[in-house]
Amino acid sequence: MPLLRVTITLVFVLALGSVASTASARQHRSRCWTQHDLQPVQGNQVSEFTTHFKVEDYYRASNVRRAAKRLDGIVLGPKQTLSYNDTVGPRTEEAGFQYAPVIFRGELQYRPGGGVCQPSSTLHAAAILCGLQVIKRRSHSWQSSYIASGFDAAVAWRSKDLILKNPYSFPVKISAEIGETHLTIRLFAEGAPNAWFDLETTPVSKRSFTQITELTDQLPPGETQIHRRGIKGLRLARTMVRTKPDGSTKRKKWSMDVYRPRTQVVRIGADSNEPDVGGFHPSH
């Protein structure tokens, strides 16, 4: 039986309080499975950030690991820049990337390289905590499930890039630990930054998502199932906080991230005796 969509609009704007949250370097010392041998690293660890992924999402996990492996061992010399796209390269089948979900023109589609935004986001977060300069960065269309809003970095070949610059007089090296279900990016330096860095994120407004209901013959009559979970929209102010060894701080307004809401899709099992009222077939 064809699927029928009934749309219920639930959009409104809710102002939030000015409660700010600050993320700092996260320490993860649990035993993990590693896909490859880490490059030997010299110097002091100056920042660390970890994100997690689902091992059952095999093709996406494969893309995360492949992209992260290409970051491991990269050295940024003094005043040098790094382009994530140039480092990871084109996301093609010929390059070994698998088809997995990506956000393309505001829609979720299957394309080679789905998941490569997770290493870019993890690197971006570690770079912030190290004090590297973020020359170019874009937030995602929707809030990500694997990283806090404001810390993500969306990338797409030839259109969206993450570009970082080493502002120091000493090299900074990237180390990527690729576990079975997690990715940890650590940055090492032969010198020491003259301050500590944090990113403060403050919600400005929040918007609910729209929900649509579809009738399907793939479920028992009357049974409901969330086919795609909705994601709330968010406007988020980002502020860089720089703390010197004497305890004094300097705050700099950085940017305003805007995440759009994502529609939630709920499917309901249709009665096979109901007349065919549809013709609507959702795209995936």
C-alpha positions in Angstrom: 0.0 0.0 0.0 1.4 3.4 -0.8 2.5 5.7 2.0 0.4 8.7 3.1 1.9 11.7 4.7 0.0 13.9 7.1 1.9 17.0 8.3 1.5 18.6 11.7 3.4 21.8 12.2 4.9 22.4 15.6 7.2 25.2 15.0 7.8 28.0 17.6 10.7 29.9 19.0 11.7 29.7 22.6 14.1 32.1 24.2 16.7 30.6 26.5 18.5 32.0 29.5 22.0 33.1 29.2 23.4 30.0 30.8 26.9 29.3 29.3 28.7 26.0 29.2 32.4 25.6 28.8 34.1 22.5 27.4 37.7 21.7 28.3 40.1 18.9 27.4 38.6 15.6 28.1 40.8 12.7 29.4 40.0 9.2 28.3 42.3 6.4 29.6 40.2 3.3 29.1 41.7 0.4 27.0 40.7 0.6 23.4 41.1 -1.3 20.1 43.4 0.5 17.6 43.1 0.1 13.9 46.7 1.1 13.1 50.0 1.8 14.9 50.2 5.4 16.1 53.0 7.5 14.8 55.7 8.2 17.5 55.1 11.6 19.1 57.6 13.8 20.8 56.9 16.9 22.9 54.2 17.8 25.4 50.5 17.0 25.0 48.7 20.3 24.8 45.1 19.2 24.1 42.9 16.2 23.6 39.3 15.6 22.4 37.3 12.4 22.0 34.1 11.6 20.1 32.3 8.3 19.7 30.7 6.5 16.8 28.6 3.3 16.4 30.5 0.3 15.3 27.3 -1.2 13.8 27.2 1.7 11.3 29.9 -0.2 9.5 30.4 2.0 6.4 30.3 5.3 8.3 32.7 3.9 10.9 35.0 2.9 8.1 35.0 6.4 6.7 35.7 7.9 10.1 38.7 5.7 10.6 40.0 6.2 7.0 39.9 10.0 7.3 41.3 10.0 10.8 44.3 7.8 9.8 45.3 10.4 7.3 45.5 13.0 10.0 47.8 10.9 12.3 51.3 12.2 12.3 50.7 15.5 10.5 53.0 18.2 11.7 52.1 21.9 11.5 55.3 24.0 11.4 55.4 27.5 12.9 52.9 29.8 11.1 51.8 26.9 8.8 48.2 26.1 7.8 46.4 22.8 7.4 43.5 22.2 5.1 41.4 19.2 6.1 40.2 18.6 2.6 43.8 18.7 1.2 45.0 16.3 3.9 42.2 13.8 3.7 41.7 14.1 -0.1 38.6 13.5 -2.3 35.9 11.3 -0.7 35.5 8.8 -3.6 35.0 5.1 -3.9 38.4 4.9 -5.7 40.0 6.5 -2.6 38.4 3.8 -0.4 35.5 5.8 1.0 32.1 4.0 1.5 28.6 5.2 0.9 27.1 6.5 4.2 24.6 9.3 5.2 25.7 12.9 4.6 23.9 16.2 4.8 23.6 17.4 1.2 21.7 20.6 0.4 19.7 20.3 3.6 18.8 16.6 3.1 20.2 13.4 4.3 21.6 11.4 1.4 23.9 8.5 0.9 27.2 9.5 -0.7 30.9 8.3 -0.5 32.6 9.6 2.6 29.6 9.9 4.9 31.1 10.4 8.4 34.3 12.3 7.5 32.9 15.4 9.4 33.5 13.5 12.6 37.3 13.6 12.4 37.2 17.2 11.2 34.9 18.1 14.2 37.1 16.3 16.6 40.3 18.0 15.2 38.5 21.3 15.4 37.7 20.9 19.0 41.2 19.8 19.9 42.6 22.8 17.9 40.4 25.2 19.9 41.7 23.9 23.2 45.3 24.1 22.0 44.9 27.7 20.8 45.4 27.1 17.1 43.8 29.7 14.9 40.7 28.6 13.1 41.0 30.3 9.7 37.9 28.6 8.1 35.1 26.6 9.6 31.4 25.9 9.0 28.8 24.5 11.4 26.5 21.7 10.3 23.0 22.3 9.1 21.7 20.3 12.1 23.0 19.7 15.6 25.3 16.7 15.7 24.8 13.8 18.0 28.5 13.0 18.5 29.8 16.4 19.5 28.6 19.5 21.4 27.1 22.2 19.3 29.6 24.9 18.5 32.5 22.5 18.4 31.6 20.8 15.1 33.2 21.5 11.8 31.3 20.5 8.6 33.4 19.6 5.6 32.6 18.8 1.9 35.0 18.4 -0.9 35.6 21.6 -2.8 32.9 23.5 -0.9 33.4 23.4 2.9 36.8 23.1 4.5 38.4 23.3 7.9 41.5 25.3 7.8 43.8 25.7 10.9 46.9 27.7 11.4 49.7 27.2 13.9 50.3 30.6 15.5 53.3 29.4 17.6 57.1 29.5 17.0 57.2 25.8 17.5 55.7 22.8 15.6 52.4 21.1 16.6 51.8 17.5 15.8 48.5 15.6 15.4 48.0 12.2 16.9 44.9 10.2 16.0 43.9 7.3 18.2 41.3 5.3 16.3 39.4 2.9 18.6 36.6 0.5 17.9 33.9 3.0 18.9 35.8 6.2 19.5 38.2 8.7 18.0 40.7 10.7 20.1 42.7 13.6 18.6 45.7 14.7 20.7 47.9 17.6 19.8 51.6 17.7 20.9 54.0 20.6 20.8 57.7 21.0 21.3 57.0 24.2 23.2 54.2 25.3 25.5 51.3 27.8 24.7 51.4 30.8 27.0 47.7 30.4 28.0 44.8 27.9 28.3 41.9 28.1 25.9 38.2 27.2 26.2 35.2 27.7 24.0 32.2 29.0 25.8 28.8 28.3 24.1 25.7 30.2 25.1 22.2 29.2 23.6 20.4 32.3 22.3 17.2 30.7 21.0 15.7 27.3 20.3 13.1 26.2 17.8 11.1 23.0 17.8 11.0 20.6 14.9 8.1 19.7 12.6 6.6 16.2 12.8 5.1 14.3 9.9 3.1 11.0 10.0 3.2 8.4 7.3 0.9 5.4 6.8 2.8 2.3 5.8 2.0 -1.4 5.2 5.4 -2.4 6.6 4.1 -2.2 10.2 1.2 -4.0 11.8 -2.0 -1.9 11.7 -1.9 0.8 14.4 1.7 0.3 15.4 3.9 3.4 15.4 7.6 3.8 14.8 9.9 6.8 14.7 11.5 6.5 11.3 13.7 9.6 11.7 14.1 11.5 14.9 13.6 15.2 14.9 16.3 17.6 15.9 15.6 21.0 17.4 16.9 24.2 15.8 19.4 26.3 17.8 21.1 29.7 17.7 24.3 29.5 19.7 26.8 32.3 20.6 30.4 31.2 20.7 33.0 33.0 22.9 36.7 32.2 23.1 38.1 32.4 26.6 41.9 32.8 27.0 43.3 32.3 30.5 46.9 33.3 31.3 49.1 31.6 34.0 48.3 34.5 36.4 44.6 33.6 36.3 43.5 36.6 34.2 41.1 35.9 31.4 40.4 37.5 28.1 37.0 36.9 26.3 36.5 37.3 22.6 33.1 36.9 20.9 33.7 34.5 18.1 30.7 33.7 16.0 27.0 32.8 16.0 26.1 29.3 14.9 22.7 28.6 13.5 21.4 25.0 13.4 18.1 24.4 11.5 15.5 22.0 12.9 15.2 18.6 11.3 11.7 17.1 10.6 10.7 14.0 12.6 9.1 11.2 10.7 6.7 8.9 12.5 5.3 5.8 10.6 2.0 4.2 11.5 0.9 0.7 10.3 -2.0 1.0 8.0 -5.1 -1.2 7.9 -4.9 -3.2 4.7 -8.7 -2.7 4.2 -8.3 1.1 4.0 -8.7 2.6 0.5 -5.6 3.7 -1.3 -5.5 7.4 -0.6 -1.8 8.1 -1.4 0.7 8.1 -4.1 3.3 9.7 -1.7 6.6 7.9 -1.5 9.1 9.5 0.8 12.7 9.9 -0.5 15.6 8.5 1.6 
